[in-house]
């Protein structure tokens, strides 16, 4: 009889394999870590800021949803910049897709951005993302006409 009760509880736990796991109350948040760098051999302006975001990129026809963000002032430091993003495990659905994105700005001017998607957390992806950003071309002033 005891084995039948134990077996029923095990089968009950496996009844809905497609449903997202329910995190335990008070469970530690999920952490995504990594670095942000770029390949160009140029010094970063001390006034620049690195912004790293954890995004829900599941919906094709809708903007990404920001789940976590970290802003890192350059203050004279140079890449790579380490980041750590924390998100409540209850906000992560294993059926959805998540990615880390980053940009480096100086004031309102965009200097660097990622042009590759860095997937994390679900669908076989881990919790570490080492982002390599590309330089954004600065618009050239128009040439005077002759």
Order of alpha helices (4+ residues) and beta strands (2+ residues): alpha-beta-beta-beta-beta-beta-beta-beta-beta
